[in-house]
């Protein structure tokens, strides 16, 4: 059975996909690749490919989805199917790139916890009974990864290329999925990706923001299961 390769978002680790690992690991090899070792998308994708199976199903969330698009650009023959979750195919918007400078300076001065707590976490999630524990998990993942990873990932996101042309070449089963209340990567970005990949499936998860894998894990895993079986 085709291995499943998962790529987490910025300042997240394998815990972002814990429900999906539990769901799929009984039937197939599941691998979570870190995306914090380099400060360009090209280098991040190359490192993932160096340690990945020869061919695989690829799913990335947020920054992980952006790395997944670069993997598609570098080695499309190795990707048997692609799922892009709460992501964005466009290059960094100028105003977002400008805002990264002060944020990175705060982190360099020892302010990682404050940046995650005040500037990032509040934008991640939909309202719901599990919001508090999920935000705590986000903080735990971010602090475990540390400031150096934050800075490398920030530079990689700031300088990333537009991948719309890459998506136009996709010929494998494709899923585009997002939380309906995602404000970081809103629905229109996913409608764009869906339009760029003929034959792709667009799934919108109610009751979820930017992290549907842990906000609505059962619904998200069911959508991924349909994609894996397509």
Phi, psi and omega in degrees: 000145184299128175296152178250123180250123184247137180239117183281167179279182182303131177058033175235157177232200186299339179298337176299332183248019184305316179295325180286324175299316179296323183289319192253346188289345177285340186246345182203160174292132179238126181234134174250121182260133175290150181230045182231010188270352183218168182246020169227150178295324181298315180290322177298314180296319180298321179293318177301314181297326181296335183246003183273161172299165180303319175220149188199159166272134190239124177229127179228142180247130177058241177302325176300325175292325178292319174296321179300321178295323177291324174299317176301322179292319185281322188215063183299333182291344181268347184263112182276334175199157188225134175233126181245116186246126173046056187231190188205121181278352186272158171294163181300132175294142184305320182291328177289317178300319179297321181290340182292330183302303178299324179297314178295323178296320177298317181294319178298335180268012177096013186259027183304311183300317181295319179296314180296315184291317190264327189252338186248307185305317183298342183266356191278318202241154169284160174291145179171169185294338182261008185301315182299306179299325180290320176297323176297320177296319178301317179295320180296318179295316183295316181290329177294324180284320172089172187293327181296319177295318178304314183293317178296316180294323179297317179294319180297318178291318181299321188258013187291151177276160171289136184243021182296321179294325176300315182294331179295342182267356187292130180236007183254165177305129187229138176239133171244122187224142176206157169286138182299332183258022177288117178262342177285314178233083190289174188304323184298330176294325181282326173296323176297311180298320177300318179292328181286338183246093180303134180088356178288162176251134176254124179234128179247125186263116177289150178073021180224150173255242187275347185233063184296338180299331178245345175281316179227069191295321183293314180295319179294316180295324178296319177295320178293324177297319177297320179295317180295331182269353186295000000 
